[in-house]
């Protein structure tokens, strides 16, 4: 089996790596301090055709499939997981449902401008009482003539502070359970919609917010696909998102490893670089091995996804494996750096704060294990 990148994929990888180094790295510190994702990056990536590499060329995307998306996410995460998160959600969960189920008019008004970086998208599913149990959402959308009136709240919404529109899950028929959930496009300036900035342990450069809907009147034409099919649409989108999430974990792990390897060669104690002590060298050897294994699993699953396979078992596998790997790697990096990694200016402590979230988003590790076990027939 051959999993080498094609020439086009290698060129894209280099282009994104260069972009991340020249355009993203210089503004990470400011973005972290201000706790907001720089919106201009969406525009710059969109103009270059890099923002949504998985989407079709005819819509302005890169035509590079899930592998291209993973390349983008991995390279951005090496520089900033927070900024990467905003771009990853925009080009995945927030717009994937529009790509697969949106009307031609919705694609013209929302999807294509999003692919070009002219409009930023957010994805609103999680609620105070609906996390792992996504079907328990309480936000409602009631039809009133040519409009739906939306009431409720959403929490932990990436891009919630900076988005131009939101892909929203809401209940249209509570009696039908998950089959009574529908998907809507809600524009950010809709009366009755408010956002509250959410402060977090990590991912400071991801613009996260809690959203509140108070009789938000949304045109009936903003219903995506069919009424009552929203939960199915969400599950479809989450499968692909878990693969992208794996790429983010991998990028953070790679960055922490590279920094640790460099530090271990430079830091001298007891008359020699600390990397020459077996206690440190063995840590680095295991980190390198596990990262290599995670990369092969990730791009193997991305290849299956691009070939049209559902990957209902493999996507949770790579998400779980890579997220746990990232957390182990940053913990080891903190030990290698010791006090130098704990100070506020250290990149290592930022990797540590960011990676600890990876167990949770796009489904907790426990949810991934539940899905995998069911796919195994258990």
VOVEX-283672 format. One record per residue (C-alpha): residue number from 1; residue in one letter; x, y, z. Coordinates in Angstrom, 3 decimals, decimal comma. Layout:
<atoms>
<num->NUM	residuo->A	c1->X	c2->Y	c3->Z> $
...
</atoms>
This chain:
<atoms>
<num->1	residuo->X	c1->0,000	c2->0,000	c3->0,000> $
<num->2	residuo->X	c1->1,314	c2->3,421	c3->-0,964> $
<num->3	residuo->X	c1->0,453	c2->6,383	c3->1,245> $
<num->4	residuo->X	c1->2,973	c2->8,840	c3->-0,120> $
<num->5	residuo->X	c1->1,650	c2->12,291	c3->-0,933> $
<num->6	residuo->X	c1->1,207	c2->13,142	c3->-4,587> $
<num->7	residuo->X	c1->3,234	c2->15,975	c3->-6,076> $
<num->8	residuo->X	c1->0,190	c2->18,257	c3->-5,791> $
<num->9	residuo->X	c1->-0,273	c2->17,356	c3->-2,132> $
<num->10	residuo->X	c1->3,417	c2->17,981	c3->-1,390> $
<num->11	residuo->X	c1->3,221	c2->21,373	c3->-3,064> $
<num->12	residuo->X	c1->0,140	c2->22,243	c3->-1,015> $
<num->13	residuo->X	c1->1,863	c2->21,104	c3->2,175> $
<num->14	residuo->X	c1->4,828	c2->23,371	c3->1,461> $
<num->15	residuo->X	c1->2,554	c2->26,298	c3->0,617> $
<num->16	residuo->X	c1->0,603	c2->25,932	c3->3,864> $
<num->17	residuo->X	c1->3,776	c2->25,455	c3->5,896> $
<num->18	residuo->X	c1->5,194	c2->28,650	c3->4,434> $
<num->19	residuo->X	c1->1,933	c2->30,508	c3->5,034> $
<num->20	residuo->X	c1->1,804	c2->29,355	c3->8,652> $
<num->21	residuo->X	c1->5,401	c2->30,438	c3->9,231> $
<num->22	residuo->X	c1->5,114	c2->33,834	c3->7,545> $
<num->23	residuo->X	c1->1,523	c2->34,876	c3->8,230> $
<num->24	residuo->X	c1->0,347	c2->32,995	c3->11,307> $
<num->25	residuo->X	c1->3,379	c2->32,613	c3->13,562> $
<num->26	residuo->X	c1->4,052	c2->36,389	c3->13,885> $
<num->27	residuo->X	c1->0,532	c2->37,102	c3->15,206> $
<num->28	residuo->X	c1->0,029	c2->34,132	c3->17,543> $
<num->29	residuo->X	c1->1,179	c2->35,977	c3->20,676> $
<num->30	residuo->X	c1->-1,154	c2->38,917	c3->20,035> $
<num->31	residuo->X	c1->-4,066	c2->36,607	c3->19,210> $
<num->32	residuo->X	c1->-3,503	c2->34,651	c3->22,416> $
<num->33	residuo->X	c1->-3,338	c2->37,803	c3->24,530> $
<num->34	residuo->X	c1->-6,455	c2->39,312	c3->22,915> $
<num->35	residuo->X	c1->-8,261	c2->35,951	c3->22,982> $
<num->36	residuo->X	c1->-9,607	c2->36,273	c3->19,463> $
<num->37	residuo->X	c1->-8,958	c2->34,536	c3->16,155> $
<num->38	residuo->X	c1->-7,620	c2->36,966	c3->13,521> $
<num->39	residuo->X	c1->-10,453	c2->37,166	c3->10,991> $
<num->40	residuo->X	c1->-8,145	c2->38,455	c3->8,269> $
<num->41	residuo->X	c1->-6,532	c2->35,012	c3->8,040> $
<num->42	residuo->X	c1->-9,778	c2->33,591	c3->6,667> $
<num->43	residuo->X	c1->-9,716	c2->36,206	c3->3,915> $
<num->44	residuo->X	c1->-6,055	c2->35,632	c3->3,076> $
<num->45	residuo->X	c1->-6,423	c2->31,862	c3->2,959> $
<num->46	residuo->X	c1->-9,607	c2->32,212	c3->0,909> $
<num->47	residuo->X	c1->-7,923	c2->34,419	c3->-1,697> $
<num->48	residuo->X	c1->-5,182	c2->31,829	c3->-2,096> $
<num->49	residuo->X	c1->-7,705	c2->28,987	c3->-2,383> $
<num->50	residuo->X	c1->-6,319	c2->27,370	c3->0,796> $
<num->51	residuo->X	c1->-9,212	c2->27,907	c3->3,220> $
<num->52	residuo->X	c1->-11,339	c2->24,902	c3->2,238> $
<num->53	residuo->X	c1->-8,981	c2->22,526	c3->0,424> $
<num->54	residuo->X	c1->-11,396	c2->19,588	c3->0,667> $
<num->55	residuo->X	c1->-14,192	c2->21,301	c3->-1,263> $
<num->56	residuo->X	c1->-14,732	c2->21,093	c3->-5,053> $
<num->57	residuo->X	c1->-12,803	c2->23,336	c3->-7,389> $
<num->58	residuo->X	c1->-15,984	c2->24,593	c3->-9,036> $
<num->59	residuo->X	c1->-17,064	c2->26,106	c3->-5,704> $
<num->60	residuo->X	c1->-13,701	c2->27,733	c3->-5,068> $
<num->61	residuo->X	c1->-12,205	c2->24,950	c3->-2,967> $
<num->62	residuo->X	c1->-8,923	c2->23,145	c3->-3,470> $
<num->63	residuo->X	c1->-10,292	c2->19,843	c3->-4,764> $
<num->64	residuo->X	c1->-7,805	c2->18,007	c3->-2,518> $
<num->65	residuo->X	c1->-10,290	c2->16,011	c3->-0,474> $
<num->66	residuo->X	c1->-9,909	c2->15,041	c3->3,178> $
<num->67	residuo->X	c1->-6,189	c2->14,476	c3->2,766> $
<num->68	residuo->X	c1->-5,793	c2->18,106	c3->1,700> $
<num->69	residuo->X	c1->-7,897	c2->19,218	c3->4,644> $
<num->70	residuo->X	c1->-5,702	c2->17,223	c3->7,034> $
<num->71	residuo->X	c1->-2,551	c2->18,732	c3->5,543> $
<num->72	residuo->X	c1->-3,947	c2->22,220	c3->6,159> $
<num->73	residuo->X	c1->-5,002	c2->21,443	c3->9,734> $
<num->74	residuo->X	c1->-1,783	c2->19,660	c3->10,686> $
<num->75	residuo->X	c1->0,446	c2->22,483	c3->9,449> $
<num->76	residuo->X	c1->-1,631	c2->25,221	c3->11,090> $
<num->77	residuo->X	c1->-1,815	c2->23,309	c3->14,388> $
<num->78	residuo->X	c1->1,966	c2->23,150	c3->14,533> $
<num->79	residuo->X	c1->1,932	c2->26,931	c3->14,843> $
<num->80	residuo->X	c1->-1,311	c2->27,602	c3->16,724> $
<num->81	residuo->X	c1->-3,987	c2->25,142	c3->17,744> $
<num->82	residuo->X	c1->-6,347	c2->27,975	c3->18,636> $
<num->83	residuo->X	c1->-6,196	c2->29,691	c3->15,257> $
<num->84	residuo->X	c1->-6,255	c2->26,295	c3->13,569> $
<num->85	residuo->X	c1->-9,458	c2->25,426	c3->15,422> $
<num->86	residuo->X	c1->-11,366	c2->28,408	c3->14,014> $
<num->87	residuo->X	c1->-10,284	c2->27,611	c3->10,470> $
<num->88	residuo->X	c1->-10,903	c2->23,883	c3->10,914> $
<num->89	residuo->X	c1->-14,488	c2->24,403	c3->12,140> $
<num->90	residuo->X	c1->-15,164	c2->26,926	c3->9,375> $
<num->91	residuo->X	c1->-14,007	c2->24,552	c3->6,640> $
<num->92	residuo->X	c1->-15,590	c2->21,487	c3->8,235> $
<num->93	residuo->X	c1->-18,530	c2->21,240	c3->10,609> $
<num->94	residuo->X	c1->-19,890	c2->24,721	c3->9,921> $
<num->95	residuo->X	c1->-20,033	c2->24,399	c3->6,136> $
<num->96	residuo->X	c1->-19,975	c2->20,666	c3->5,365> $
<num->97	residuo->X	c1->-23,734	c2->20,366	c3->5,852> $
<num->98	residuo->X	c1->-24,262	c2->23,190	c3->3,348> $
<num->99	residuo->X	c1->-21,992	c2->21,448	c3->0,857> $
<num->100	residuo->X	c1->-23,871	c2->18,153	c3->1,077> $
<num->101	residuo->X	c1->-27,432	c2->19,270	c3->1,779> $
<num->102	residuo->X	c1->-27,727	c2->22,986	c3->1,090> $
<num->103	residuo->X	c1->-29,838	c2->24,380	c3->-1,746> $
<num->104	residuo->X	c1->-28,186	c2->26,061	c3->-4,714> $
<num->105	residuo->X	c1->-29,290	c2->29,420	c3->-3,320> $
<num->106	residuo->X	c1->-27,794	c2->28,624	c3->0,092> $
<num->107	residuo->X	c1->-24,537	c2->27,621	c3->-1,548> $
<num->108	residuo->X	c1->-24,484	c2->30,859	c3->-3,519> $
<num->109	residuo->X	c1->-25,268	c2->33,077	c3->-0,519> $
<num->110	residuo->X	c1->-23,335	c2->31,307	c3->2,219> $
<num->111	residuo->X	c1->-21,106	c2->28,409	c3->1,165> $
<num->112	residuo->X	c1->-19,206	c2->29,963	c3->-1,730> $
<num->113	residuo->X	c1->-18,470	c2->33,218	c3->0,167> $
<num->114	residuo->X	c1->-17,306	c2->31,062	c3->3,099> $
<num->115	residuo->X	c1->-14,953	c2->29,087	c3->0,860> $
<num->116	residuo->X	c1->-13,549	c2->32,375	c3->-0,462> $
<num->117	residuo->X	c1->-13,037	c2->33,700	c3->3,059> $
<num->118	residuo->X	c1->-15,563	c2->36,480	c3->2,592> $
<num->119	residuo->X	c1->-17,839	c2->35,154	c3->5,358> $
<num->120	residuo->X	c1->-16,866	c2->33,240	c3->8,505> $
<num->121	residuo->X	c1->-19,024	c2->30,340	c3->9,694> $
<num->122	residuo->X	c1->-19,701	c2->28,815	c3->13,108> $
<num->123	residuo->X	c1->-21,357	c2->25,542	c3->14,064> $
<num->124	residuo->X	c1->-23,839	c2->25,510	c3->16,958> $
<num->125	residuo->X	c1->-24,833	c2->22,172	c3->18,438> $
<num->126	residuo->X	c1->-23,712	c2->21,907	c3->22,082> $
<num->127	residuo->X	c1->-26,006	c2->23,151	c3->24,850> $
<num->128	residuo->X	c1->-25,858	c2->23,241	c3->28,660> $
<num->129	residuo->X	c1->-27,838	c2->19,983	c3->28,837> $
<num->130	residuo->X	c1->-26,695	c2->18,452	c3->25,544> $
<num->131	residuo->X	c1->-23,046	c2->17,524	c3->25,170> $
<num->132	residuo->X	c1->-22,238	c2->13,905	c3->24,393> $
<num->133	residuo->X	c1->-25,974	c2->13,311	c3->24,115> $
<num->134	residuo->X	c1->-26,429	c2->15,601	c3->21,118> $
<num->135	residuo->X	c1->-30,003	c2->14,446	c3->20,585> $
<num->136	residuo->X	c1->-31,014	c2->16,095	c3->23,874> $
<num->137	residuo->X	c1->-30,837	c2->19,645	c3->22,520> $
<num->138	residuo->X	c1->-33,575	c2->21,996	c3->23,709> $
<num->139	residuo->X	c1->-33,228	c2->24,978	c3->21,357> $
<num->140	residuo->X	c1->-36,434	c2->25,178	c3->19,338> $
<num->141	residuo->X	c1->-37,416	c2->26,456	c3->15,907> $
<num->142	residuo->X	c1->-41,146	c2->27,053	c3->15,462> $
<num->143	residuo->X	c1->-42,602	c2->27,756	c3->12,030> $
<num->144	residuo->X	c1->-44,498	c2->31,041	c3->11,836> $
<num->145	residuo->X	c1->-45,609	c2->31,722	c3->8,274> $
<num->146	residuo->X	c1->-42,501	c2->32,264	c3->6,137> $
<num->147	residuo->X	c1->-40,193	c2->32,311	c3->9,164> $
<num->148	residuo->X	c1->-38,950	c2->30,088	c3->11,952> $
<num->149	residuo->X	c1->-38,803	c2->31,600	c3->15,429> $
<num->150	residuo->X	c1->-35,732	c2->30,284	c3->17,267> $
<num->151	residuo->X	c1->-35,361	c2->30,231	c3->21,054> $
<num->152	residuo->X	c1->-32,682	c2->28,683	c3->23,230> $
<num->153	residuo->X	c1->-28,948	c2->28,766	c3->23,823> $
<num->154	residuo->X	c1->-25,711	c2->27,158	c3->22,653> $
<num->155	residuo->X	c1->-22,384	c2->26,930	c3->24,469> $
<num->156	residuo->X	c1->-18,685	c2->26,561	c3->23,567> $
<num->157	residuo->X	c1->-19,234	c2->27,775	c3->20,007> $
<num->158	residuo->X	c1->-15,991	c2->28,185	c3->18,057> $
<num->159	residuo->X	c1->-15,982	c2->31,354	c3->15,902> $
<num->160	residuo->X	c1->-18,987	c2->32,551	c3->17,903> $
<num->161	residuo->X	c1->-17,410	c2->35,984	c3->18,389> $
<num->162	residuo->X	c1->-16,380	c2->36,594	c3->14,785> $
<num->163	residuo->X	c1->-18,779	c2->34,602	c3->12,595> $
<num->164	residuo->X	c1->-21,034	c2->36,020	c3->9,890> $
<num->165	residuo->X	c1->-23,446	c2->33,096	c3->10,015> $
<num->166	residuo->X	c1->-24,145	c2->30,040	c3->12,130> $
<num->167	residuo->X	c1->-25,134	c2->26,532	c3->11,116> $
<num->168	residuo->X	c1->-27,577	c2->25,735	c3->13,892> $
<num->169	residuo->X	c1->-29,248	c2->22,574	c3->15,156> $
<num->170	residuo->X	c1->-32,722	c2->23,142	c3->16,626> $
<num->171	residuo->X	c1->-35,786	c2->21,089	c3->17,493> $
<num->172	residuo->X	c1->-38,729	c2->21,476	c3->15,118> $
<num->173	residuo->X	c1->-40,794	c2->18,572	c3->16,503> $
<num->174	residuo->X	c1->-39,975	c2->17,493	c3->20,046> $
<num->175	residuo->X	c1->-42,275	c2->14,450	c3->19,878> $
<num->176	residuo->X	c1->-39,997	c2->12,806	c3->17,292> $
<num->177	residuo->X	c1->-36,785	c2->12,855	c3->19,343> $
<num->178	residuo->X	c1->-33,656	c2->12,977	c3->17,194> $
<num->179	residuo->X	c1->-35,887	c2->12,797	c3->14,091> $
<num->180	residuo->X	c1->-37,400	c2->16,101	c3->15,097> $
<num->181	residuo->X	c1->-34,102	c2->18,024	c3->14,846> $
<num->182	residuo->X	c1->-33,473	c2->20,320	c3->11,888> $
<num->183	residuo->X	c1->-30,602	c2->22,481	c3->10,644> $
<num->184	residuo->X	c1->-30,783	c2->26,213	c3->9,966> $
<num->185	residuo->X	c1->-28,564	c2->29,025	c3->8,758> $
<num->186	residuo->X	c1->-28,722	c2->31,964	c3->11,153> $
<num->187	residuo->X	c1->-27,023	c2->35,193	c3->10,144> $
<num->188	residuo->X	c1->-25,022	c2->36,892	c3->12,876> $
<num->189	residuo->X	c1->-26,954	c2->40,183	c3->12,670> $
<num->190	residuo->X	c1->-30,351	c2->38,514	c3->13,204> $
<num->191	residuo->X	c1->-32,337	c2->40,409	c3->15,877> $
<num->192	residuo->X	c1->-32,589	c2->38,419	c3->19,085> $
<num->193	residuo->X	c1->-29,190	c2->36,729	c3->18,686> $
<num->194	residuo->X	c1->-26,532	c2->37,653	c3->21,226> $
<num->195	residuo->X	c1->-23,063	c2->36,266	c3->21,923> $
<num->196	residuo->X	c1->-21,066	c2->36,264	c3->25,145> $
<num->197	residuo->X	c1->-17,297	c2->35,816	c3->25,030> $
<num->198	residuo->X	c1->-16,154	c2->32,621	c3->26,742> $
<num->199	residuo->X	c1->-12,801	c2->32,564	c3->28,519> $
<num->200	residuo->X	c1->-10,935	c2->29,252	c3->28,557> $
<num->201	residuo->X	c1->-7,905	c2->27,442	c3->29,960> $
<num->202	residuo->X	c1->-6,409	c2->27,018	c3->26,490> $
<num->203	residuo->X	c1->-7,120	c2->27,821	c3->22,861> $
<num->204	residuo->X	c1->-7,097	c2->31,513	c3->23,681> $
<num->205	residuo->X	c1->-6,782	c2->32,410	c3->19,997> $
<num->206	residuo->X	c1->-9,996	c2->30,554	c3->19,156> $
<num->207	residuo->X	c1->-12,934	c2->32,986	c3->19,295> $
<num->208	residuo->X	c1->-15,314	c2->30,982	c3->21,465> $
<num->209	residuo->X	c1->-18,702	c2->32,246	c3->22,628> $
<num->210	residuo->X	c1->-21,980	c2->31,244	c3->24,208> $
<num->211	residuo->X	c1->-24,963	c2->32,084	c3->21,980> $
<num->212	residuo->X	c1->-28,461	c2->33,078	c3->23,026> $
<num->213	residuo->X	c1->-31,548	c2->33,074	c3->20,787> $
<num->214	residuo->X	c1->-34,588	c2->35,098	c3->21,818> $
<num->215	residuo->X	c1->-37,345	c2->34,913	c3->19,207> $
<num->216	residuo->X	c1->-34,837	c2->35,021	c3->16,348> $
<num->217	residuo->X	c1->-36,854	c2->35,119	c3->13,142> $
<num->218	residuo->X	c1->-35,091	c2->33,165	c3->10,415> $
<num->219	residuo->X	c1->-36,488	c2->32,921	c3->6,876> $
<num->220	residuo->X	c1->-37,957	c2->29,502	c3->6,086> $
<num->221	residuo->X	c1->-35,572	c2->29,368	c3->3,116> $
<num->222	residuo->X	c1->-32,723	c2->29,089	c3->5,652> $
<num->223	residuo->X	c1->-33,787	c2->25,558	c3->6,565> $
<num->224	residuo->X	c1->-31,010	c2->23,277	c3->5,307> $
<num->225	residuo->X	c1->-32,209	c2->20,158	c3->3,523> $
<num->226	residuo->X	c1->-35,318	c2->18,542	c3->4,929> $
<num->227	residuo->X	c1->-37,022	c2->19,310	c3->8,223> $
<num->228	residuo->X	c1->-36,312	c2->16,582	c3->10,771> $
<num->229	residuo->X	c1->-33,102	c2->15,414	c3->9,067> $
<num->230	residuo->X	c1->-30,742	c2->17,695	c3->10,975> $
<num->231	residuo->X	c1->-29,468	c2->15,079	c3->13,403> $
<num->232	residuo->X	c1->-28,482	c2->12,789	c3->10,551> $
<num->233	residuo->X	c1->-26,715	c2->15,671	c3->8,818> $
<num->234	residuo->X	c1->-24,791	c2->16,418	c3->12,021> $
<num->235	residuo->X	c1->-23,635	c2->12,846	c3->12,441> $
<num->236	residuo->X	c1->-22,412	c2->12,763	c3->8,847> $
<num->237	residuo->X	c1->-20,442	c2->15,959	c3->9,363> $
<num->238	residuo->X	c1->-18,972	c2->14,789	c3->12,666> $
<num->239	residuo->X	c1->-17,445	c2->11,701	c3->11,068> $
<num->240	residuo->X	c1->-15,324	c2->13,773	c3->8,716> $
<num->241	residuo->X	c1->-14,628	c2->16,329	c3->11,443> $
<num->242	residuo->X	c1->-13,105	c2->13,642	c3->13,658> $
<num->243	residuo->X	c1->-10,505	c2->12,953	c3->10,993> $
<num->244	residuo->X	c1->-9,628	c2->16,659	c3->10,790> $
<num->245	residuo->X	c1->-9,509	c2->16,793	c3->14,597> $
<num->246	residuo->X	c1->-6,945	c2->14,000	c3->14,490> $
<num->247	residuo->X	c1->-4,783	c2->16,142	c3->12,218> $
<num->248	residuo->X	c1->-4,928	c2->19,000	c3->14,724> $
<num->249	residuo->X	c1->-3,811	c2->16,670	c3->17,524> $
<num->250	residuo->X	c1->-1,010	c2->15,384	c3->15,335> $
<num->251	residuo->X	c1->0,177	c2->18,901	c3->14,504> $
<num->252	residuo->X	c1->0,359	c2->19,879	c3->18,167> $
<num->253	residuo->X	c1->2,193	c2->16,666	c3->19,058> $
<num->254	residuo->X	c1->4,695	c2->17,220	c3->16,248> $
<num->255	residuo->X	c1->5,348	c2->20,808	c3->17,368> $
<num->256	residuo->X	c1->5,885	c2->19,748	c3->20,990> $
<num->257	residuo->X	c1->8,203	c2->16,933	c3->19,924> $
<num->258	residuo->X	c1->10,319	c2->19,121	c3->17,651> $
<num->259	residuo->X	c1->10,682	c2->21,767	c3->20,347> $
<num->260	residuo->X	c1->11,622	c2->19,123	c3->22,934> $
<num->261	residuo->X	c1->14,194	c2->17,501	c3->20,666> $
<num->262	residuo->X	c1->15,844	c2->20,856	c3->19,996> $
<num->263	residuo->X	c1->15,840	c2->21,760	c3->23,687> $
<num->264	residuo->X	c1->17,271	c2->18,364	c3->24,670> $
<num->265	residuo->X	c1->20,223	c2->18,953	c3->22,320> $
<num->266	residuo->X	c1->20,891	c2->22,456	c3->23,659> $
<num->267	residuo->X	c1->20,204	c2->22,233	c3->27,400> $
<num->268	residuo->X	c1->23,353	c2->21,159	c3->29,260> $
<num->269	residuo->X	c1->23,369	c2->19,594	c3->32,727> $
<num->270	residuo->X	c1->26,124	c2->17,618	c3->34,459> $
<num->271	residuo->X	c1->28,467	c2->18,474	c3->31,597> $
<num->272	residuo->X	c1->26,398	c2->17,180	c3->28,674> $
<num->273	residuo->X	c1->23,182	c2->17,873	c3->26,707> $
<num->274	residuo->X	c1->20,222	c2->16,390	c3->28,570> $
<num->275	residuo->X	c1->19,232	c2->14,476	c3->25,433> $
<num->276	residuo->X	c1->22,233	c2->12,199	c3->26,011> $
<num->277	residuo->X	c1->20,761	c2->10,954	c3->29,256> $
<num->278	residuo->X	c1->18,756	c2->7,790	c3->28,740> $
<num->279	residuo->X	c1->15,825	c2->9,141	c3->30,773> $
<num->280	residuo->X	c1->15,362	c2->11,897	c3->28,187> $
<num->281	residuo->X	c1->16,426	c2->10,053	c3->25,036> $
<num->282	residuo->X	c1->13,943	c2->7,263	c3->25,661> $
<num->283	residuo->X	c1->11,120	c2->9,779	c3->26,072> $
<num->284	residuo->X	c1->11,975	c2->11,322	c3->22,710> $
<num->285	residuo->X	c1->12,300	c2->7,923	c3->21,037> $
<num->286	residuo->X	c1->8,800	c2->6,925	c3->22,172> $
<num->287	residuo->X	c1->7,348	c2->10,309	c3->21,201> $
<num->288	residuo->X	c1->8,792	c2->10,000	c3->17,683> $
<num->289	residuo->X	c1->7,495	c2->6,452	c3->17,284> $
<num->290	residuo->X	c1->3,960	c2->7,238	c3->18,412> $
<num->291	residuo->X	c1->3,753	c2->10,344	c3->16,217> $
<num->292	residuo->X	c1->4,805	c2->8,291	c3->13,211> $
<num->293	residuo->X	c1->2,130	c2->5,697	c3->13,991> $
<num->294	residuo->X	c1->-0,515	c2->8,390	c3->14,408> $
<num->295	residuo->X	c1->0,397	c2->10,005	c3->11,090> $
<num->296	residuo->X	c1->0,051	c2->6,728	c3->9,192> $
<num->297	residuo->X	c1->-3,305	c2->6,001	c3->10,806> $
<num->298	residuo->X	c1->-4,585	c2->9,512	c3->10,119> $
<num->299	residuo->X	c1->-3,745	c2->9,627	c3->6,430> $
<num->300	residuo->X	c1->-4,845	c2->6,019	c3->5,935> $
<num->301	residuo->X	c1->-8,305	c2->6,969	c3->7,274> $
<num->302	residuo->X	c1->-8,356	c2->10,201	c3->5,261> $
<num->303	residuo->X	c1->-7,614	c2->8,141	c3->2,139> $
<num->304	residuo->X	c1->-10,483	c2->5,770	c3->2,928> $
<num->305	residuo->X	c1->-12,784	c2->8,761	c3->3,421> $
<num->306	residuo->X	c1->-11,769	c2->10,229	c3->0,062> $
<num->307	residuo->X	c1->-12,552	c2->6,888	c3->-1,565> $
<num->308	residuo->X	c1->-16,130	c2->7,142	c3->-0,317> $
<num->309	residuo->X	c1->-15,978	c2->4,775	c3->2,634> $
<num->310	residuo->X	c1->-18,043	c2->5,765	c3->5,678> $
<num->311	residuo->X	c1->-15,186	c2->5,150	c3->8,159> $
<num->312	residuo->X	c1->-17,617	c2->4,849	c3->11,064> $
<num->313	residuo->X	c1->-15,061	c2->2,787	c3->12,953> $
<num->314	residuo->X	c1->-11,802	c2->4,223	c3->11,582> $
<num->315	residuo->X	c1->-12,625	c2->7,924	c3->12,080> $
<num->316	residuo->X	c1->-13,221	c2->7,504	c3->15,834> $
<num->317	residuo->X	c1->-10,072	c2->5,372	c3->16,008> $
<num->318	residuo->X	c1->-7,793	c2->8,045	c3->14,600> $
<num->319	residuo->X	c1->-9,494	c2->10,783	c3->16,636> $
<num->320	residuo->X	c1->-9,039	c2->8,830	c3->19,881> $
<num->321	residuo->X	c1->-5,493	c2->7,698	c3->19,144> $
<num->322	residuo->X	c1->-4,210	c2->11,103	c3->18,060> $
<num->323	residuo->X	c1->-5,853	c2->13,061	c3->20,871> $
<num->324	residuo->X	c1->-4,405	c2->10,747	c3->23,513> $
<num->325	residuo->X	c1->-1,031	c2->10,867	c3->21,769> $
<num->326	residuo->X	c1->-1,037	c2->14,672	c3->21,788> $
<num->327	residuo->X	c1->-1,740	c2->14,799	c3->25,515> $
<num->328	residuo->X	c1->0,997	c2->12,258	c3->26,301> $
<num->329	residuo->X	c1->3,453	c2->14,116	c3->24,089> $
<num->330	residuo->X	c1->2,878	c2->17,542	c3->25,618> $
<num->331	residuo->X	c1->3,080	c2->16,076	c3->29,125> $
<num->332	residuo->X	c1->6,464	c2->14,564	c3->28,282> $
<num->333	residuo->X	c1->7,549	c2->17,848	c3->26,719> $
<num->334	residuo->X	c1->6,697	c2->19,630	c3->29,970> $
<num->335	residuo->X	c1->8,900	c2->17,145	c3->31,859> $
<num->336	residuo->X	c1->11,786	c2->17,614	c3->29,444> $
<num->337	residuo->X	c1->11,561	c2->21,400	c3->29,677> $
<num->338	residuo->X	c1->10,897	c2->21,310	c3->33,440> $
<num->339	residuo->X	c1->10,640	c2->24,844	c3->34,846> $
<num->340	residuo->X	c1->11,411	c2->26,408	c3->31,469> $
<num->341	residuo->X	c1->8,223	c2->24,913	c3->30,063> $
<num->342	residuo->X	c1->6,025	c2->26,214	c3->32,856> $
<num->343	residuo->X	c1->6,659	c2->29,937	c3->32,413> $
<num->344	residuo->X	c1->4,027	c2->31,990	c3->30,592> $
<num->345	residuo->X	c1->6,205	c2->32,831	c3->27,576> $
<num->346	residuo->X	c1->6,932	c2->29,178	c3->26,797> $
<num->347	residuo->X	c1->5,279	c2->27,582	c3->23,788> $
<num->348	residuo->X	c1->5,300	c2->24,290	c3->25,665> $
<num->349	residuo->X	c1->2,807	c2->25,453	c3->28,278> $
<num->350	residuo->X	c1->0,544	c2->26,685	c3->25,454> $
<num->351	residuo->X	c1->0,724	c2->23,270	c3->23,770> $
<num->352	residuo->X	c1->-0,111	c2->21,693	c3->27,126> $
<num->353	residuo->X	c1->-3,148	c2->23,919	c3->27,756> $
<num->354	residuo->X	c1->-4,413	c2->23,429	c3->24,212> $
<num->355	residuo->X	c1->-3,937	c2->19,664	c3->23,986> $
<num->356	residuo->X	c1->-5,845	c2->18,860	c3->27,168> $
<num->357	residuo->X	c1->-9,066	c2->19,767	c3->25,313> $
<num->358	residuo->X	c1->-8,527	c2->17,170	c3->22,594> $
<num->359	residuo->X	c1->-10,113	c2->14,419	c3->24,703> $
<num->360	residuo->X	c1->-13,387	c2->16,352	c3->24,593> $
<num->361	residuo->X	c1->-14,230	c2->18,053	c3->21,296> $
<num->362	residuo->X	c1->-15,859	c2->16,239	c3->18,360> $
<num->363	residuo->X	c1->-16,937	c2->13,630	c3->20,890> $
<num->364	residuo->X	c1->-15,106	c2->12,582	c3->24,054> $
<num->365	residuo->X	c1->-12,666	c2->9,689	c3->24,067> $
<num->366	residuo->X	c1->-15,334	c2->7,647	c3->25,825> $
<num->367	residuo->X	c1->-17,806	c2->8,366	c3->23,020> $
<num->368	residuo->X	c1->-15,197	c2->7,327	c3->20,438> $
<num->369	residuo->X	c1->-14,733	c2->4,030	c3->22,270> $
<num->370	residuo->X	c1->-18,496	c2->3,543	c3->22,390> $
<num->371	residuo->X	c1->-18,790	c2->4,070	c3->18,625> $
<num->372	residuo->X	c1->-15,835	c2->1,788	c3->17,900> $
<num->373	residuo->X	c1->-17,170	c2->-0,991	c3->20,135> $
<num->374	residuo->X	c1->-20,558	c2->-0,828	c3->18,418> $
<num->375	residuo->X	c1->-18,873	c2->-1,077	c3->15,029> $
<num->376	residuo->X	c1->-17,108	c2->-4,174	c3->16,339> $
<num->377	residuo->X	c1->-20,526	c2->-5,680	c3->16,966> $
<num->378	residuo->X	c1->-20,415	c2->-5,336	c3->20,763> $
</atoms>
